[in-house]
Amino acid sequence: MTKKQLLALARKHGTPLVAIDHAEIRRNYANFRRLLPRVQAYYAVKANPAPEIVRTLYNAGASFDVASLPEFLLVHKNIEGLPAKERQAFIWDKIIYANPIKPKETLQALDQYKPLLTYDNPDELHKIERYAPHAGLVLRLRVPNTGSMVELSSKFGCDSGEAVDLILEAFRIGLVVEGLSFHVGSQCANFDNFVQALNIAAAVRREALARGHEVKILDIGGGFPVAYDARVKPLGPLARKINAEIGRLFPKDVEILAEPGRYLVATAATAVARVIGKAFRDGKTCYYIDDSVYHTYSGIVFDHCQYRLKAFKTGETEMATVFGQTCDGMDAIAQSEELPRLEIDDLIYSENIGAYSNASATWFNGFAPAQVVHVNQ
């Protein structure tokens, strides 16, 4: 979106504001499919669970990765074009429940849909046996997360040495393991993580086949990087590595899934905020804006992400600190941002803030999250 468009939206709706451009979401999805033609994209709903985004991606051809019962129901409700009776028949094509640990109440609620569920340990397996016996299973493997912005391997995934035993145990108790999955960590900067993970998955698949069980699905997870700055490598080189390894290691009848979240929505949103106060502290000008790390900028805390702040006005710049509107001293959005001299009521903005931002916003201090405006739907 242009500065002129953002200013017009801010004048119309006020601030704080998050503007989400659905044309950009469609471009990102199309680019993902173009670069990884064998991979079906299951959008990671947790990145931004707006129903409008779910509908846009469904209409573009995407499927969905959910991690909670509310996310599952959100997707199920917002799938357009399918009568309710037909949704269940297509449930595996459109939704995977990729959180390896689930409350028994969630499993009981999901069982009627005969869902595709992940697991990574014997206790979870037997919980599924008891509460969701009609589910199809995907075993999540522990793989390297070196160099990723958000590391996940310490929390989820079974060691490759125990993987086949977990597959055999599932079949022994009457369940069916349909696939394998892994996650290399969010915003993966080390492309070798994918190479190593694909080789680990291929070895597990070969051993399972030798023990009498063929695995027909491979979920390569998320972690596809977004160019927040020039240091981030583009998706193209990573896609070439993934395509080559998939072609070398997996037969064509193996269905390949992925769980892009950040890649599809991060660049589609821009936050606009208003300067509500200013002061001079510790040799720097400090600005206070009507947003915070408890709201749109929550990704600073929860996603290890730093967003650039830009001004609409021009002029000579200086290093400044930008604080959020809450009373918490931790609510610092930027310690050293180069900005022109701003006055109260001037507007600033941050691009590439569509993932893990307003999705984790709160009502801390009684401040409401930013208003979200969807354009080009």
C-alpha positions, 0 to 999 in steps of 0.5 A: 500500500502507498503512503497516500492510501495508508493516510487515507485509511488512518483519516477514515478509521483513526489510529492505531490501525492495521491495514491488511492487503489481500492482494499481497496475500494472494501474491504470496500464496501464488509465489509459494506454489510457483516455487514449490509446485509439488507442495500443498500449502496449509496456512498456519492459522496462528500467524494471523487468524482473521476470518477474512484471511482464511476465506481469501486463502481458501479461495486461492486454493490453500489448506490450513494448519490449525493448533487449537479447537477454536482455530479448527472451528474457525476454518471449518466455519469459513470454508466457502463453496462447500455445503456442510455435509461435504466439508467432512469428506474434504477435511483431510484435504483442507485441515491438519491439526498440527499441535502434537499435544492436545487436551482430551476434550479437544480430541473428543470434539474433533473425532466426529470429523475424522481429522488428521492429527499429529503426535510425537510420544506414546502418551499422546498416542494412547490419548488419541486411541481413547478419545479420537480413534477415528483420526488419521495420524502424522508422526512429528519428528525432531529435526535441527532448528539451528539458526531459526528465529523461533526454536521448536525442537526442544518442545516438539518432535520424537527422536528419529531412533524412536520414530518407527517404534511409535509408528508400529505402536500406532498400528498395533492399537488399531490406529493408522499413521498416514504421514510424517512431519517436522518443523525446522523453526520459525523464520529459518535462516539456515537452509541446511535445516530443511535438507537435514530434516528431509533426509531424516524423514526419508530414512524413517520412511524407508525403515517403516516401509521395511517393517511393513508400513508405507507412509504416504504423507510428508508435512515439511512444516513452516519456517519459510523466511520473510525478508524483514531486511536485506540480510534475509535470503529469498525463498527461491534458493531455499525452494530449489534445495527443497525441490531437489531433495524431495525429488531425490528422496520421495516417490511421486505418490507421496503427498507433500504438505507445508505449513507456511504462516509468516510467509503468506501474511507478514508482508500483507499488513502495515500498522499506523500509529499516532504520536501521543507524547514526546520527551527528551531522555538520556540524550535522545528524543523519546516518542510515545505512540498509541500502540504497544508491545502488548498490542500490534507490536506484540511480535517484539516480545512473542516472536523475537521480531523487530519492526522498523518504524517510519514517518510519513513526514520528511526532513532531517533525521535523528536517532530516537526512542519509541515507546508504547502507550502502556505504563510498563517500562518493558513497552519499548518498541524501538531504542534507536530508530532514525526518524525526522523530528515529530510532533504530537499527532504526527503518524508513523507506520511499520510495514511487514507486520502481518504475522504474529502481531495483532494475532497475539494482541491483548487488552493490557492497561485497558487499551483496545487492540488496533482496528484492523481494516481489510483492503482488496478482498 
